[in-house]
Amino acid sequence: MRVIFAGTPAVAVPALAAVAASRHELVAVVTRPDAPAGRGRGLVRSPVGAWADERGIEVLTPARPREPEFLDRLRTLAPDCVPVVAYGALVPPVALEIPRHGWVNLHFSLLPAWRGAAPVQHAVLHGDELTGASVFQLEEGLDTGPVYGTLTDEIRPADTSGDLLERLAQTGAGLLVAVLDALEEGTARAQPQPADGVSLAPKLTVEDARVRWADPAFAVDRRIRACTPAPGPWTTFRGERVKLGVVTPAPDAPTLKPGELLVSKARVLAGTATVPVRLGEVRAAGKRAMPATDWARGVRVSAGEEFA
């Protein structure tokens, strides 16, 4: 089949590479327009766009997918299907109708669970033990289309969202290509999503990433892992924001008030509503990330001081 790939961030690149290496003809990619990034705020190509540029593949960057110029180019390229991974813009019906097989989306959850922009983060945050990926027919609703295929993956106790997303990006790429193969062969069968089990996964904000020390240790651990690497877990110390790495519940530790710090040569503990957690890395504003013991030694944490 002739395909155009739609995607934007680095997590979409494994699927793009898999589609390009498959038996299907990749004629172009669609990605979000170049965006300001870095200290100089210069315009930077998306990871998907940069990958295509390096290989001489045409890159389409409509500000909105309903632009007449984009729709005209889509009709001219005449794709049979548009596989999508984290494109980042709503696709209007007029664009969905152009390929004969429509647009098929690789989504990183077991639909109808966690429809939305941050399915992996919400799965980790809410303590799910099992997640996966789904390939479904894109339609106007938010991740509501019928599903062609799924795969499952266990969420491991130490998984961050970044860890889990990296795994699903790799395994999901194979699932997406398998669905494209089945569409070409006429064997693909999409099943409507069940009405039960729907949950929503909006993008996590910076405020969502603030650690709530009054939560139980397991919830503190989940929030930190869910927000790693983005938007990045944080708290405040002496009125200044500090970023945190992953933590480990420490049931053997002395009881501490929520947020209270206890420093020894071997470890730094912070109190929660239940048992304390052992800090991993800490990154103060303008500083590099460092082991919590080095950070505590550098700022000279006093007895009774707290995160807030």
Secondary structure, DSSP 4 states (H G I P E B T S, - for coil): -EEEEEE-SGGGHHHHHHHHHSSSEEEEEE-PPPEEETTTTEEE--HHHHHHHHTT-EEE--SSTT-HHHHHHHHHH--SBEEEES--SPPPHHHHTSSTT-EEEEESS-TTTTBSS-HHHHHHHTT-SEEEEEEEE--SSSS-SPEEEEEEEE--TT--HHHHHHHHHHHHHHHHHHHHHHHHHT----BPPPSSS--B-PPPPTTTTB--TTS-HHHHHHHHHHTTTTT--EEEETTEEEEE--EEE-TTSPP--TTBEEE-SS-EEE--SSS-EEE-EEEETTS--EEHHHHHHHHTPPTT-BB-
